[in-house]
Amino acid sequence: MKRKLSFTLLLFFSFCILSSQVRIRLLTDIRLEYLLFSVTSGKYSAEDGSGTIINMKPGENMILARYDGKIAVKVKGVAGFKTDSLFIRGLTGNDYFSLRSYNQESVKRNYSGDLKCFPDLETLLLINNCDIERYVAGVVEAEGGNGKNEEYFRTQAVIARTYTYKYFNKHITDRFNLCDCPHCQAFNGITTDSIINNAVAHTKNLVITTPDSNLIISAFHSNCGGETSPSEFVWVTGQPYLTRVIDPYCLSSRNATWKKMISLTEWSGFLKKNGYQSGSDDATLFNFKQPSRVSDYVTGLFVLPLRIIRTGLGLRSSFFSVTAQGDSLLLTGRGYGHGVGLCQEGSMEMSVKGFSFKEIIDFYYPGVIIIGVHDAKKSDD
């Protein structure tokens, strides 16, 4: 029985690796009252649970609204109706649509593939079934911006694809694979940026793995301040490929350094909430030097993980030193983000200097290999 179950799981995970489609929850962080679905290319049919079918061609619109625990649907020339679910299916294989939300802030985004809609508590649950490579291109644009060197976009494409397959089942119990928030990967719809699309096509199916072919945790951040962080400084466990890397390439970038003044009252109050017990008002007791990354802030016998300070005080990074200045403390920091894995601004500079995407990945993730996704192992993360 145990052997049969293991074989079944193996088949399931193999299917995930071979899949060319991914289900993404759209507009996740928006409380949707109603929105406009528009066909931009191809043809669509909309089907509800009772068999009602509406055919739509380019330029035609459909209004979807949450009403009385159901979805209210309205299309020009068709009587409105309510349904428990709606499946909007592309018919040509090359079908595109847009969604515009009408809440406090209007948002319009473009997508490809199919769309499933369900009422969900106080919003609409929208699930886009789309081609993985088009999804990856959209992630690259959302996470990496535009106007960069193509080799940098190739790097981001391999990172995004690796994340997609490693965490393919992150939301599987919610009826989709990933959401479009940074909680998974930011995805604002498909991109028309030719440089990004070329970069994704050039790296099609490539992922990053350990030497034994397990997909890596493809972490990245904006700027490391000249030195990436071992993953155990930020998360529970370390990984051999998420280790300290001295990075000279990001030091002239805009997010390389930062400063922030904090009052002595705010600083000591925050520390006391986290266990600090000294009653002294001497600001110099809080002086702290961090010429190279360490895991903890130390004053006297008190120790607090720097990641807690960064999160609790909303700092740009945990790579900072503290210097007393009167009744305030000056935080002199380096970098932006958690510091683990690839430094985006460093990799941008490397691409400008002529490094290939493979060389950039090797630099920030020591000891990894780049292979086709069909040859990678799927973990159960």
Short mmCIF file of the C-alpha atoms (twelve columns), coordinates in Angstrom:
data_MODEL
# 
_entry.id   MODEL 
# 
loop_
_atom_site.group_PDB 
_atom_site.id 
_atom_site.type_symbol 
_atom_site.label_atom_id 
_atom_site.label_alt_id 
_atom_site.label_comp_id 
_atom_site.label_asym_id 
_atom_site.label_seq_id 
_atom_site.Cartn_x 
_atom_site.Cartn_y 
_atom_site.Cartn_z 
_atom_site.pdbx_PDB_model_num 
ATOM 1   C CA . MET A 1   0.000   0.000  0.000   1 
ATOM 2   C CA . LYS A 2   2.833   2.384  0.941   1 
ATOM 3   C CA . ARG A 3   4.668   1.614  -2.314  1 
ATOM 4   C CA . LYS A 4   1.514   2.247  -4.340  1 
ATOM 5   C CA . LEU A 5   0.928   5.591  -2.593  1 
ATOM 6   C CA . SER A 6   4.521   6.701  -3.242  1 
ATOM 7   C CA . PHE A 7   4.167   5.807  -6.917  1 
ATOM 8   C CA . THR A 8   0.932   7.819  -7.122  1 
ATOM 9   C CA . LEU A 9   2.625   10.852 -5.551  1 
ATOM 10  C CA . LEU A 10  5.533   10.506 -7.972  1 
ATOM 11  C CA . LEU A 11  3.152   10.528 -10.921 1 
ATOM 12  C CA . PHE A 12  1.372   13.587 -9.495  1 
ATOM 13  C CA . PHE A 13  4.592   15.538 -9.017  1 
ATOM 14  C CA . SER A 14  5.837   14.492 -12.468 1 
ATOM 15  C CA . PHE A 15  2.619   15.849 -13.972 1 
ATOM 16  C CA . CYS A 16  3.260   19.206 -12.268 1 
ATOM 17  C CA . ILE A 17  6.743   19.392 -13.782 1 
ATOM 18  C CA . LEU A 18  5.470   18.516 -17.255 1 
ATOM 19  C CA . SER A 19  2.510   20.882 -17.152 1 
ATOM 20  C CA . SER A 20  2.618   23.795 -19.611 1 
ATOM 21  C CA . GLN A 21  -0.352  25.531 -17.981 1 
ATOM 22  C CA . VAL A 22  -0.643  27.237 -14.615 1 
ATOM 23  C CA . ARG A 23  -3.661  28.477 -12.648 1 
ATOM 24  C CA . ILE A 24  -3.140  31.955 -11.184 1 
ATOM 25  C CA . ARG A 25  -5.509  33.807 -8.873  1 
ATOM 26  C CA . LEU A 26  -5.946  37.316 -10.282 1 
ATOM 27  C CA . LEU A 27  -6.477  40.657 -8.513  1 
ATOM 28  C CA . THR A 28  -5.952  38.850 -5.235  1 
ATOM 29  C CA . ASP A 29  -5.406  41.925 -3.089  1 
ATOM 30  C CA . ILE A 30  -8.446  43.805 -4.426  1 
ATOM 31  C CA . ARG A 31  -11.860 43.418 -2.837  1 
ATOM 32  C CA . LEU A 32  -13.922 43.021 -6.003  1 
ATOM 33  C CA . GLU A 33  -17.494 44.259 -6.097  1 
ATOM 34  C CA . TYR A 34  -17.764 44.201 -9.873  1 
ATOM 35  C CA . LEU A 35  -15.509 44.232 -12.929 1 
ATOM 36  C CA . LEU A 36  -15.535 44.376 -16.709 1 
ATOM 37  C CA . PHE A 37  -14.326 41.407 -18.784 1 
ATOM 38  C CA . SER A 38  -13.403 42.356 -22.379 1 
ATOM 39  C CA . VAL A 39  -12.279 40.145 -25.255 1 
ATOM 40  C CA . THR A 40  -9.195  41.673 -26.888 1 
ATOM 41  C CA . SER A 41  -8.272  38.846 -29.280 1 
ATOM 42  C CA . GLY A 42  -9.579  35.419 -30.283 1 
ATOM 43  C CA . LYS A 43  -13.004 34.107 -29.255 1 
ATOM 44  C CA . TYR A 44  -14.544 33.152 -25.910 1 
ATOM 45  C CA . SER A 45  -17.524 31.247 -24.604 1 
ATOM 46  C CA . ALA A 46  -18.895 31.806 -21.105 1 
ATOM 47  C CA . GLU A 47  -20.633 28.859 -19.436 1 
ATOM 48  C CA . ASP A 48  -22.450 28.742 -16.108 1 
ATOM 49  C CA . GLY A 49  -23.300 25.646 -14.091 1 
ATOM 50  C CA . SER A 50  -26.767 25.282 -15.626 1 
ATOM 51  C CA . GLY A 51  -25.587 25.130 -19.228 1 
ATOM 52  C CA . THR A 52  -26.070 28.768 -20.255 1 
ATOM 53  C CA . ILE A 53  -23.513 29.609 -22.959 1 
ATOM 54  C CA . ILE A 54  -22.604 33.098 -24.202 1 
ATOM 55  C CA . ASN A 55  -20.232 33.489 -27.154 1 
ATOM 56  C CA . MET A 56  -18.036 36.574 -27.324 1 
ATOM 57  C CA . LYS A 57  -15.697 38.037 -29.942 1 
ATOM 58  C CA . PRO A 58  -13.121 40.884 -29.845 1 
ATOM 59  C CA . GLY A 59  -14.534 44.166 -28.575 1 
ATOM 60  C CA . GLU A 60  -17.401 42.557 -26.650 1 
ATOM 61  C CA . ASN A 61  -17.721 43.034 -22.900 1 
ATOM 62  C CA . MET A 62  -19.212 41.258 -19.911 1 
ATOM 63  C CA . ILE A 63  -19.992 42.770 -16.522 1 
ATOM 64  C CA . LEU A 64  -19.422 40.518 -13.516 1 
ATOM 65  C CA . ALA A 65  -20.631 41.513 -10.058 1 
ATOM 66  C CA . ARG A 66  -20.885 39.901 -6.643  1 
ATOM 67  C CA . TYR A 67  -24.556 39.818 -5.685  1 
ATOM 68  C CA . ASP A 68  -26.382 37.951 -2.938  1 
ATOM 69  C CA . GLY A 69  -23.665 35.296 -2.608  1 
ATOM 70  C CA . LYS A 70  -23.581 34.636 -6.349  1 
ATOM 71  C CA . ILE A 71  -22.114 36.117 -9.528  1 
ATOM 72  C CA . ALA A 72  -24.393 38.441 -11.473 1 
ATOM 73  C CA . VAL A 73  -23.589 38.394 -15.206 1 
ATOM 74  C CA . LYS A 74  -24.623 40.935 -17.820 1 
ATOM 75  C CA . VAL A 75  -23.773 40.971 -21.538 1 
ATOM 76  C CA . LYS A 76  -25.249 43.336 -24.106 1 
ATOM 77  C CA . GLY A 77  -28.183 41.716 -25.870 1 
ATOM 78  C CA . VAL A 78  -28.489 38.893 -23.335 1 
ATOM 79  C CA . ALA A 79  -30.759 38.804 -20.300 1 
ATOM 80  C CA . GLY A 80  -28.781 39.136 -17.069 1 
ATOM 81  C CA . PHE A 81  -28.572 36.130 -14.765 1 
ATOM 82  C CA . LYS A 82  -27.001 34.917 -11.514 1 
ATOM 83  C CA . THR A 83  -24.798 31.859 -11.147 1 
ATOM 84  C CA . ASP A 84  -22.654 30.014 -8.612  1 
ATOM 85  C CA . SER A 85  -19.711 29.881 -11.027 1 
ATOM 86  C CA . LEU A 86  -18.699 30.994 -14.507 1 
ATOM 87  C CA . PHE A 87  -16.135 29.439 -16.854 1 
ATOM 88  C CA . ILE A 88  -14.932 31.766 -19.617 1 
ATOM 89  C CA . ARG A 89  -13.101 29.582 -22.109 1 
ATOM 90  C CA . GLY A 90  -10.826 30.635 -24.980 1 
ATOM 91  C CA . LEU A 91  -11.802 28.868 -28.211 1 
ATOM 92  C CA . THR A 92  -8.903  29.466 -30.626 1 
ATOM 93  C CA . GLY A 93  -5.840  28.696 -28.499 1 
ATOM 94  C CA . ASN A 94  -4.631  32.257 -29.015 1 
ATOM 95  C CA . ASP A 95  -7.143  34.135 -26.883 1 
ATOM 96  C CA . TYR A 96  -6.648  37.318 -24.865 1 
ATOM 97  C CA . PHE A 97  -8.830  39.351 -22.530 1 
ATOM 98  C CA . SER A 98  -8.652  42.307 -20.188 1 
ATOM 99  C CA . LEU A 99  -10.099 42.858 -16.725 1 
ATOM 100 C CA . ARG A 100 -11.002 46.248 -15.315 1 
ATOM 101 C CA . SER A 101 -12.012 46.548 -11.678 1 
ATOM 102 C CA . TYR A 102 -14.199 49.392 -10.453 1 
ATOM 103 C CA . ASN A 103 -13.455 49.724 -6.771  1 
ATOM 104 C CA . GLN A 104 -11.786 52.547 -4.879  1 
ATOM 105 C CA . GLU A 105 -8.974  52.350 -7.422  1 
ATOM 106 C CA . SER A 106 -9.675  51.331 -11.006 1 
ATOM 107 C CA . VAL A 107 -7.244  48.696 -12.324 1 
ATOM 108 C CA . LYS A 108 -7.018  47.368 -15.888 1 
ATOM 109 C CA . ARG A 109 -4.814  44.400 -16.791 1 
ATOM 110 C CA . ASN A 110 -4.408  42.142 -19.812 1 
ATOM 111 C CA . TYR A 111 -4.339  38.350 -19.727 1 
ATOM 112 C CA . SER A 112 -4.383  35.263 -21.943 1 
ATOM 113 C CA . GLY A 113 -6.072  31.871 -21.707 1 
ATOM 114 C CA . ASP A 114 -9.190  30.956 -19.707 1 
ATOM 115 C CA . LEU A 115 -10.881 32.468 -16.659 1 
ATOM 116 C CA . LYS A 116 -12.903 30.790 -13.911 1 
ATOM 117 C CA . CYS A 117 -15.004 32.945 -11.586 1 
ATOM 118 C CA . PHE A 118 -16.514 32.106 -8.194  1 
ATOM 119 C CA . PRO A 119 -18.132 34.174 -5.420  1 
ATOM 120 C CA . ASP A 120 -15.829 34.049 -2.395  1 
ATOM 121 C CA . LEU A 121 -16.807 35.691 0.891   1 
ATOM 122 C CA . GLU A 122 -16.694 39.452 0.166   1 
ATOM 123 C CA . THR A 123 -14.982 39.329 -3.201  1 
ATOM 124 C CA . LEU A 124 -14.824 37.468 -6.517  1 
ATOM 125 C CA . LEU A 125 -12.360 34.620 -6.900  1 
ATOM 126 C CA . LEU A 126 -10.790 34.837 -10.371 1 
ATOM 127 C CA . ILE A 127 -8.590  31.990 -11.600 1 
ATOM 128 C CA . ASN A 128 -6.656  32.400 -14.855 1 
ATOM 129 C CA . ASN A 129 -5.514  29.221 -16.605 1 
ATOM 130 C CA . CYS A 130 -2.681  30.344 -18.854 1 
ATOM 131 C CA . ASP A 131 0.524   29.267 -20.562 1 
ATOM 132 C CA . ILE A 132 3.423   29.086 -18.089 1 
ATOM 133 C CA . GLU A 133 5.875   30.897 -20.373 1 
ATOM 134 C CA . ARG A 134 3.484   33.841 -20.835 1 
ATOM 135 C CA . TYR A 135 2.993   33.886 -17.082 1 
ATOM 136 C CA . VAL A 136 6.757   33.894 -16.512 1 
ATOM 137 C CA . ALA A 137 7.154   36.854 -18.879 1 
ATOM 138 C CA . GLY A 138 4.503   38.757 -16.927 1 
ATOM 139 C CA . VAL A 139 6.286   37.987 -13.662 1 
ATOM 140 C CA . VAL A 140 9.604   39.208 -15.089 1 
ATOM 141 C CA . GLU A 141 8.024   42.539 -16.003 1 
ATOM 142 C CA . ALA A 142 6.265   42.903 -12.640 1 
ATOM 143 C CA . GLU A 143 9.339   41.941 -10.599 1 
ATOM 144 C CA . GLY A 144 12.093  43.348 -12.827 1 
ATOM 145 C CA . GLY A 145 10.597  46.371 -14.583 1 
ATOM 146 C CA . ASN A 146 11.328  47.436 -18.146 1 
ATOM 147 C CA . GLY A 147 14.193  48.959 -20.091 1 
ATOM 148 C CA . LYS A 148 16.940  46.647 -18.815 1 
ATOM 149 C CA . ASN A 149 19.573  44.554 -20.575 1 
ATOM 150 C CA . GLU A 150 18.140  41.349 -22.063 1 
ATOM 151 C CA . GLU A 151 20.664  39.186 -20.208 1 
ATOM 152 C CA . TYR A 152 19.248  40.516 -16.939 1 
ATOM 153 C CA . PHE A 153 15.729  39.606 -18.095 1 
ATOM 154 C CA . ARG A 154 16.963  36.130 -19.019 1 
ATOM 155 C CA . THR A 155 18.259  35.792 -15.464 1 
ATOM 156 C CA . GLN A 156 14.927  36.881 -13.977 1 
ATOM 157 C CA . ALA A 157 13.060  34.543 -16.333 1 
ATOM 158 C CA . VAL A 158 14.963  31.480 -15.114 1 
ATOM 159 C CA . ILE A 159 14.449  32.567 -11.496 1 
ATOM 160 C CA . ALA A 160 10.703  33.111 -11.998 1 
ATOM 161 C CA . ARG A 161 10.288  29.794 -13.809 1 
ATOM 162 C CA . THR A 162 12.170  27.974 -11.067 1 
ATOM 163 C CA . TYR A 163 9.887   29.468 -8.415  1 
ATOM 164 C CA . THR A 164 6.790   28.597 -10.456 1 
ATOM 165 C CA . TYR A 165 7.625   24.913 -10.680 1 
ATOM 166 C CA . LYS A 166 9.033   24.560 -7.168  1 
ATOM 167 C CA . TYR A 167 5.904   26.041 -5.582  1 
ATOM 168 C CA . PHE A 168 3.456   24.848 -8.227  1 
ATOM 169 C CA . ASN A 169 1.098   23.460 -5.584  1 
ATOM 170 C CA . LYS A 170 1.374   26.312 -3.076  1 
ATOM 171 C CA . HIS A 171 -2.365  27.077 -3.250  1 
ATOM 172 C CA . ILE A 172 -3.606  23.781 -4.641  1 
ATOM 173 C CA . THR A 173 -6.205  23.387 -1.865  1 
ATOM 174 C CA . ASP A 174 -7.646  26.760 -2.922  1 
ATOM 175 C CA . ARG A 175 -8.244  25.525 -6.504  1 
ATOM 176 C CA . PHE A 176 -5.296  27.392 -8.033  1 
ATOM 177 C CA . ASN A 177 -1.506  27.072 -8.116  1 
ATOM 178 C CA . LEU A 178 -0.220  30.560 -7.296  1 
ATOM 179 C CA . CYS A 179 -1.637  34.026 -6.648  1 
ATOM 180 C CA . ASP A 180 -0.574  37.264 -8.341  1 
ATOM 181 C CA . CYS A 181 0.741   38.953 -5.163  1 
ATOM 182 C CA . PRO A 182 4.397   39.198 -4.051  1 
ATOM 183 C CA . HIS A 183 3.349   36.534 -1.501  1 
ATOM 184 C CA . CYS A 184 3.898   34.195 -4.462  1 
ATOM 185 C CA . GLN A 185 5.226   36.211 -7.419  1 
ATOM 186 C CA . ALA A 186 3.972   39.609 -8.562  1 
ATOM 187 C CA . PHE A 187 1.974   39.211 -11.788 1 
ATOM 188 C CA . ASN A 188 0.158   42.121 -13.385 1 
ATOM 189 C CA . GLY A 189 -0.842  40.279 -16.527 1 
ATOM 190 C CA . ILE A 190 0.927   39.435 -19.770 1 
ATOM 191 C CA . THR A 191 3.569   41.728 -21.230 1 
ATOM 192 C CA . THR A 192 4.056   43.117 -24.738 1 
ATOM 193 C CA . ASP A 193 7.690   44.045 -23.994 1 
ATOM 194 C CA . SER A 194 9.617   42.388 -26.851 1 
ATOM 195 C CA . ILE A 195 12.902  42.285 -24.921 1 
ATOM 196 C CA . ILE A 196 11.282  40.439 -22.028 1 
ATOM 197 C CA . ASN A 197 9.394   38.054 -24.305 1 
ATOM 198 C CA . ASN A 198 12.610  37.313 -26.216 1 
ATOM 199 C CA . ALA A 199 14.434  36.662 -22.944 1 
ATOM 200 C CA . VAL A 200 11.755  34.208 -21.824 1 
ATOM 201 C CA . ALA A 201 11.768  32.448 -25.205 1 
ATOM 202 C CA . HIS A 202 15.576  32.186 -25.135 1 
ATOM 203 C CA . THR A 203 15.487  30.465 -21.728 1 
ATOM 204 C CA . LYS A 204 12.354  28.387 -22.322 1 
ATOM 205 C CA . ASN A 205 11.997  25.494 -19.851 1 
ATOM 206 C CA . LEU A 206 15.285  26.294 -18.065 1 
ATOM 207 C CA . VAL A 207 15.302  26.140 -14.247 1 
ATOM 208 C CA . ILE A 208 17.897  26.268 -11.465 1 
ATOM 209 C CA . THR A 209 18.592  23.163 -9.403  1 
ATOM 210 C CA . THR A 210 21.055  21.749 -6.909  1 
ATOM 211 C CA . PRO A 211 23.629  19.259 -8.291  1 
ATOM 212 C CA . ASP A 212 21.173  16.440 -7.511  1 
ATOM 213 C CA . SER A 213 18.509  18.149 -9.662  1 
ATOM 214 C CA . ASN A 214 16.249  19.498 -6.892  1 
ATOM 215 C CA . LEU A 215 14.718  22.895 -7.661  1 
ATOM 216 C CA . ILE A 216 16.294  25.630 -5.560  1 
ATOM 217 C CA . ILE A 217 14.673  28.394 -3.516  1 
ATOM 218 C CA . SER A 218 15.294  31.130 -6.098  1 
ATOM 219 C CA . ALA A 219 15.269  34.054 -3.651  1 
ATOM 220 C CA . PHE A 220 16.145  37.562 -4.804  1 
ATOM 221 C CA . HIS A 221 16.007  41.133 -3.531  1 
ATOM 222 C CA . SER A 222 16.615  44.683 -4.752  1 
ATOM 223 C CA . ASN A 223 20.123  45.460 -3.461  1 
ATOM 224 C CA . CYS A 224 22.447  43.573 -1.081  1 
ATOM 225 C CA . GLY A 225 24.633  46.549 -0.151  1 
ATOM 226 C CA . GLY A 226 27.756  44.755 -1.356  1 
ATOM 227 C CA . GLU A 227 27.234  41.471 0.469   1 
ATOM 228 C CA . THR A 228 24.386  38.956 0.279   1 
ATOM 229 C CA . SER A 229 23.018  37.337 3.416   1 
ATOM 230 C CA . PRO A 230 23.175  33.658 4.352   1 
ATOM 231 C CA . SER A 231 19.596  32.399 4.334   1 
ATOM 232 C CA . GLU A 232 19.799  31.249 7.962   1 
ATOM 233 C CA . PHE A 233 20.102  34.922 9.013   1 
ATOM 234 C CA . VAL A 234 16.630  35.552 7.585   1 
ATOM 235 C CA . TRP A 235 14.792  32.219 7.613   1 
ATOM 236 C CA . VAL A 236 14.899  29.096 9.762   1 
ATOM 237 C CA . THR A 237 17.335  26.983 7.763   1 
ATOM 238 C CA . GLY A 238 20.366  27.574 5.592   1 
ATOM 239 C CA . GLN A 239 20.987  26.415 2.040   1 
ATOM 240 C CA . PRO A 240 24.472  25.906 0.555   1 
ATOM 241 C CA . TYR A 241 23.544  27.995 -2.500  1 
ATOM 242 C CA . LEU A 242 22.041  30.819 -0.394  1 
ATOM 243 C CA . THR A 243 25.220  31.892 1.315   1 
ATOM 244 C CA . ARG A 244 27.311  35.041 1.759   1 
ATOM 245 C CA . VAL A 245 28.512  36.430 -1.583  1 
ATOM 246 C CA . ILE A 246 30.675  39.564 -1.791  1 
ATOM 247 C CA . ASP A 247 29.057  41.684 -4.501  1 
ATOM 248 C CA . PRO A 248 30.970  44.667 -5.936  1 
ATOM 249 C CA . TYR A 249 28.458  45.240 -8.736  1 
ATOM 250 C CA . CYS A 250 25.607  46.904 -6.823  1 
ATOM 251 C CA . LEU A 251 27.610  49.434 -4.794  1 
ATOM 252 C CA . SER A 252 26.918  52.383 -7.105  1 
ATOM 253 C CA . SER A 253 23.212  51.619 -7.508  1 
ATOM 254 C CA . ARG A 254 20.482  53.795 -6.039  1 
ATOM 255 C CA . ASN A 255 19.522  51.364 -3.261  1 
ATOM 256 C CA . ALA A 256 23.065  50.607 -2.117  1 
ATOM 257 C CA . THR A 257 22.952  52.847 0.986   1 
ATOM 258 C CA . TRP A 258 20.381  54.487 3.243   1 
ATOM 259 C CA . LYS A 259 20.120  56.445 6.508   1 
ATOM 260 C CA . LYS A 260 17.393  56.882 9.085   1 
ATOM 261 C CA . MET A 261 17.180  58.857 12.332  1 
ATOM 262 C CA . ILE A 262 15.211  57.248 15.160  1 
ATOM 263 C CA . SER A 263 14.511  58.843 18.522  1 
ATOM 264 C CA . LEU A 264 16.049  57.236 21.571  1 
ATOM 265 C CA . THR A 265 12.535  56.787 22.991  1 
ATOM 266 C CA . GLU A 266 11.305  54.876 19.922  1 
ATOM 267 C CA . TRP A 267 14.414  52.688 19.709  1 
ATOM 268 C CA . SER A 268 14.557  51.744 23.391  1 
ATOM 269 C CA . GLY A 269 10.779  51.273 23.470  1 
ATOM 270 C CA . PHE A 270 10.955  48.811 20.577  1 
ATOM 271 C CA . LEU A 271 13.785  46.878 22.231  1 
ATOM 272 C CA . LYS A 272 11.896  46.725 25.533  1 
ATOM 273 C CA . LYS A 273 8.893   45.226 23.755  1 
ATOM 274 C CA . ASN A 274 11.268  42.497 22.622  1 
ATOM 275 C CA . GLY A 275 12.811  41.765 26.033  1 
ATOM 276 C CA . TYR A 276 15.378  44.518 26.648  1 
ATOM 277 C CA . GLN A 277 15.434  45.380 30.378  1 
ATOM 278 C CA . SER A 278 18.090  48.053 30.970  1 
ATOM 279 C CA . GLY A 279 16.755  51.309 32.456  1 
ATOM 280 C CA . SER A 280 19.685  53.476 31.342  1 
ATOM 281 C CA . ASP A 281 19.036  56.514 29.109  1 
ATOM 282 C CA . ASP A 282 22.602  56.525 27.778  1 
ATOM 283 C CA . ALA A 283 22.185  56.472 23.997  1 
ATOM 284 C CA . THR A 284 25.742  55.276 23.442  1 
ATOM 285 C CA . LEU A 285 24.793  51.910 24.942  1 
ATOM 286 C CA . PHE A 286 22.911  51.233 21.721  1 
ATOM 287 C CA . ASN A 287 25.874  51.823 19.386  1 
ATOM 288 C CA . PHE A 288 26.315  48.878 17.031  1 
ATOM 289 C CA . LYS A 289 28.756  48.301 14.178  1 
ATOM 290 C CA . GLN A 290 28.020  45.941 11.284  1 
ATOM 291 C CA . PRO A 291 30.852  46.216 8.728   1 
ATOM 292 C CA . SER A 292 29.918  42.750 7.465   1 
ATOM 293 C CA . ARG A 293 26.531  41.053 7.752   1 
ATOM 294 C CA . VAL A 294 25.699  39.370 11.057  1 
ATOM 295 C CA . SER A 295 22.487  37.754 12.227  1 
ATOM 296 C CA . ASP A 296 21.854  39.614 15.512  1 
ATOM 297 C CA . TYR A 297 21.873  43.072 17.057  1 
ATOM 298 C CA . VAL A 298 23.822  43.021 20.332  1 
ATOM 299 C CA . THR A 299 23.938  45.579 23.171  1 
ATOM 300 C CA . GLY A 300 25.437  44.366 26.424  1 
ATOM 301 C CA . LEU A 301 23.929  40.958 27.130  1 
ATOM 302 C CA . PHE A 302 20.828  41.651 25.034  1 
ATOM 303 C CA . VAL A 303 20.573  39.934 21.643  1 
ATOM 304 C CA . LEU A 304 17.817  40.409 19.051  1 
ATOM 305 C CA . PRO A 305 17.713  39.040 15.478  1 
ATOM 306 C CA . LEU A 306 18.210  41.881 13.010  1 
ATOM 307 C CA . ARG A 307 15.375  40.540 10.855  1 
ATOM 308 C CA . ILE A 308 12.939  41.329 13.705  1 
ATOM 309 C CA . ILE A 309 14.206  44.910 13.933  1 
ATOM 310 C CA . ARG A 310 13.979  45.376 10.174  1 
ATOM 311 C CA . THR A 311 10.394  44.138 10.052  1 
ATOM 312 C CA . GLY A 312 9.238   45.827 13.240  1 
ATOM 313 C CA . LEU A 313 10.605  49.270 12.343  1 
ATOM 314 C CA . GLY A 314 10.029  49.041 8.606   1 
ATOM 315 C CA . LEU A 315 13.709  49.412 7.674   1 
ATOM 316 C CA . ARG A 316 15.027  48.995 4.146   1 
ATOM 317 C CA . SER A 317 17.361  46.204 5.218   1 
ATOM 318 C CA . SER A 318 18.887  44.487 8.247   1 
ATOM 319 C CA . PHE A 319 22.399  45.489 7.138   1 
ATOM 320 C CA . PHE A 320 22.935  48.622 9.267   1 
ATOM 321 C CA . SER A 321 25.013  50.161 12.059  1 
ATOM 322 C CA . VAL A 322 23.725  52.328 14.919  1 
ATOM 323 C CA . THR A 323 25.398  55.512 16.193  1 
ATOM 324 C CA . ALA A 324 24.164  57.715 19.054  1 
ATOM 325 C CA . GLN A 325 23.585  61.372 18.150  1 
ATOM 326 C CA . GLY A 326 22.231  63.334 21.111  1 
ATOM 327 C CA . ASP A 327 18.769  62.031 22.005  1 
ATOM 328 C CA . SER A 328 18.514  60.178 18.690  1 
ATOM 329 C CA . LEU A 329 20.149  57.261 16.936  1 
ATOM 330 C CA . LEU A 330 21.453  57.327 13.370  1 
ATOM 331 C CA . LEU A 331 20.984  54.097 11.438  1 
ATOM 332 C CA . THR A 332 23.450  53.888 8.563   1 
ATOM 333 C CA . GLY A 333 22.328  51.106 6.280   1 
ATOM 334 C CA . ARG A 334 23.284  49.227 3.162   1 
ATOM 335 C CA . GLY A 335 21.034  47.495 0.657   1 
ATOM 336 C CA . TYR A 336 17.294  47.075 0.197   1 
ATOM 337 C CA . GLY A 337 15.413  43.866 0.949   1 
ATOM 338 C CA . HIS A 338 16.186  40.652 2.824   1 
ATOM 339 C CA . GLY A 339 19.561  40.277 1.121   1 
ATOM 340 C CA . VAL A 340 19.252  36.558 0.322   1 
ATOM 341 C CA . GLY A 341 20.056  35.159 -3.124  1 
ATOM 342 C CA . LEU A 342 20.262  37.280 -6.245  1 
ATOM 343 C CA . CYS A 343 20.801  41.021 -5.950  1 
ATOM 344 C CA . GLN A 344 18.731  42.614 -8.725  1 
ATOM 345 C CA . GLU A 345 20.722  45.834 -9.044  1 
ATOM 346 C CA . GLY A 346 23.976  43.885 -8.966  1 
ATOM 347 C CA . SER A 347 22.771  41.508 -11.653 1 
ATOM 348 C CA . MET A 348 21.644  44.449 -13.792 1 
ATOM 349 C CA . GLU A 349 25.177  45.844 -13.645 1 
ATOM 350 C CA . MET A 350 26.688  42.432 -14.386 1 
ATOM 351 C CA . SER A 351 24.522  42.123 -17.500 1 
ATOM 352 C CA . VAL A 352 25.682  45.563 -18.694 1 
ATOM 353 C CA . LYS A 353 29.293  44.469 -18.194 1 
ATOM 354 C CA . GLY A 354 28.758  41.502 -20.499 1 
ATOM 355 C CA . PHE A 355 28.084  38.621 -18.105 1 
ATOM 356 C CA . SER A 356 25.676  35.967 -19.379 1 
ATOM 357 C CA . PHE A 357 22.564  34.949 -17.451 1 
ATOM 358 C CA . LYS A 358 24.279  31.654 -16.587 1 
ATOM 359 C CA . GLU A 359 27.301  33.481 -15.159 1 
ATOM 360 C CA . ILE A 360 25.047  35.800 -13.148 1 
ATOM 361 C CA . ILE A 361 23.121  32.862 -11.687 1 
ATOM 362 C CA . ASP A 362 26.343  31.004 -10.866 1 
ATOM 363 C CA . PHE A 363 27.652  34.111 -9.079  1 
ATOM 364 C CA . TYR A 364 24.672  34.626 -6.784  1 
ATOM 365 C CA . TYR A 365 23.731  30.951 -6.262  1 
ATOM 366 C CA . PRO A 366 27.073  29.138 -5.829  1 
ATOM 367 C CA . GLY A 367 27.152  25.479 -6.790  1 
ATOM 368 C CA . VAL A 368 23.843  25.305 -8.687  1 
ATOM 369 C CA . ILE A 369 23.193  23.971 -12.186 1 
ATOM 370 C CA . ILE A 370 20.795  25.107 -14.920 1 
ATOM 371 C CA . ILE A 371 18.843  22.338 -16.631 1 
ATOM 372 C CA . GLY A 372 15.583  21.738 -18.464 1 
ATOM 373 C CA . VAL A 373 12.566  21.514 -16.189 1 
ATOM 374 C CA . HIS A 374 11.750  18.043 -17.506 1 
ATOM 375 C CA . ASP A 375 15.019  16.819 -15.964 1 
ATOM 376 C CA . ALA A 376 14.390  18.449 -12.583 1 
ATOM 377 C CA . LYS A 377 12.976  16.765 -9.503  1 
ATOM 378 C CA . LYS A 378 9.805   18.149 -7.955  1 
ATOM 379 C CA . SER A 379 9.869   18.598 -4.184  1 
ATOM 380 C CA . ASP A 380 6.683   18.678 -2.094  1 
ATOM 381 C CA . ASP A 381 7.236   22.236 -0.770  1 
# 
